Amino acid sequence: MDMRFLMKQAQQMQAKLQETQANLRAEGTAGGQLVKVTLNGSKELMAVSIAKEAMDPEDPSMLEDLLMAAFRDAAQKADEAMKQQMGGMGAGLNLPGLGL
């Protein structure tokens, strides 16, 4: 196999992965949608929405728990979406760390 061809292919896959990660949006919710969190494919926080009903000054830990749950929900959805969008690219390569 031509090593230059493989390197070019790897670079194209990496560019596609980065583009997909940047453009993907996954929304996670908690507390009946009192808290919404949006992540990109790299699991970077893009947006947070908190309903005023979720803010109890007497119980700040409730809001903390809702934020964590919404983040986990969004992260799981981002993983699933990335797997779906990128699954065909890594077919047969079995590269560690990509989860494809």
C-alpha positions as CSV (number, residue, x, y, z in Angstrom):
1,M,0.0,0.0,0.0
2,D,1.1,3.5,-0.7
3,M,1.8,5.3,2.6
4,R,1.2,8.7,1.1
5,F,-2.3,7.6,0.0
6,L,-3.0,6.3,3.5
7,M,-1.8,9.5,5.1
8,K,-4.0,11.6,2.8
9,Q,-7.0,9.4,3.6
10,A,-6.3,9.7,7.3
11,Q,-6.1,13.5,7.0
12,Q,-9.4,13.6,5.1
13,M,-11.0,11.4,7.8
14,Q,-9.7,13.7,10.5
15,A,-11.0,16.8,8.8
16,K,-14.4,15.2,8.4
17,L,-14.4,14.2,12.0
18,Q,-13.6,17.7,13.2
19,E,-16.2,19.2,10.9
20,T,-18.8,16.8,12.2
21,Q,-17.9,17.4,15.8
22,A,-18.1,21.2,15.3
23,N,-21.5,21.1,13.5
24,L,-23.3,18.5,15.6
25,R,-25.7,19.7,18.3
26,A,-27.1,17.4,21.0
27,E,-29.6,18.6,23.5
28,G,-30.0,17.0,26.9
29,T,-32.8,17.7,29.3
30,A,-33.6,17.0,33.0
31,G,-36.5,17.7,35.4
32,G,-39.2,17.5,32.7
33,Q,-37.2,20.0,30.6
34,L,-36.6,22.5,33.4
35,V,-32.9,22.3,32.5
36,K,-31.6,22.0,28.9
37,V,-28.0,21.7,27.9
38,T,-26.7,21.7,24.3
39,L,-23.3,20.2,23.4
40,N,-21.4,19.9,20.2
41,G,-19.9,16.7,18.9
42,S,-16.7,17.3,21.0
43,K,-19.0,17.6,24.1
44,E,-18.2,21.3,24.4
45,L,-21.0,23.3,26.1
46,M,-22.8,25.4,23.5
47,A,-25.9,26.5,25.5
48,V,-27.7,26.2,28.8
49,S,-31.4,27.0,29.5
50,I,-32.7,26.9,33.1
51,A,-36.4,27.5,33.8
52,K,-37.1,29.7,36.8
53,E,-39.0,26.9,38.5
54,A,-35.7,25.0,38.7
55,M,-34.1,27.7,40.8
56,D,-34.9,27.1,44.5
57,P,-32.6,29.3,46.7
58,E,-33.4,26.9,49.6
59,D,-32.1,23.9,47.6
60,P,-29.3,24.8,45.2
61,S,-28.2,21.1,45.1
62,M,-31.4,20.3,43.1
63,L,-30.3,22.6,40.3
64,E,-26.8,21.2,40.4
65,D,-28.2,17.7,40.0
66,L,-30.5,18.8,37.1
67,L,-27.5,20.3,35.3
68,M,-25.5,17.2,35.7
69,A,-28.3,15.0,34.5
70,A,-28.9,17.2,31.5
71,F,-25.2,17.2,30.6
72,R,-25.1,13.4,30.8
73,D,-28.2,13.1,28.6
74,A,-26.7,15.5,26.0
75,A,-23.3,13.7,26.1
76,Q,-24.9,10.3,25.5
77,K,-26.9,11.8,22.6
78,A,-23.8,13.4,21.2
79,D,-22.0,10.0,21.3
80,E,-24.8,8.3,19.6
81,A,-25.1,10.9,16.9
82,M,-21.3,10.9,16.3
83,K,-21.4,7.1,16.0
84,Q,-24.2,7.3,13.4
85,Q,-22.6,10.0,11.4
86,M,-19.1,8.7,11.4
87,G,-19.8,5.0,11.5
88,G,-19.2,4.4,7.8
89,M,-15.9,6.3,7.7
90,G,-14.1,4.0,10.0
91,A,-15.5,0.7,8.7
92,G,-13.0,-2.0,8.9
93,L,-10.2,0.2,10.4
94,N,-10.9,-0.7,14.0
95,L,-8.9,2.3,15.3
96,P,-8.7,2.5,19.1
97,G,-10.3,5.5,20.7
98,L,-12.7,6.3,17.9
99,G,-15.5,4.0,19.1
100,L,-16.5,3.3,15.5
